[in-house]
């Protein structure tokens, strides 16, 4: 009976050693879990970005309105017969504080 108890204690000690100090121990497990969560969040952001790009591609392929909008916003193009007005706001120049 004493031998069985000693064997069980030895087995428990070996298992505890592997759990806390051996390969693939508990601290590595926790570290990997945090890395997995970070990667999943990154993947979700990339999936959302990809969805936006897919919608933009479909919009560009389906008609000329999206192409026209991009040409106006990014290239500053105007249609024939249109007049382009550029509104420049007045910048207030504040005096530096001199005590």
Residue pairs with C-beta under 8 A, 6 or more apart in sequence:
18 25
19 25
19 26
20 26
20 27
56 66
59 66
60 66
60 67
60 70
71 77
72 78
76 84
78 84
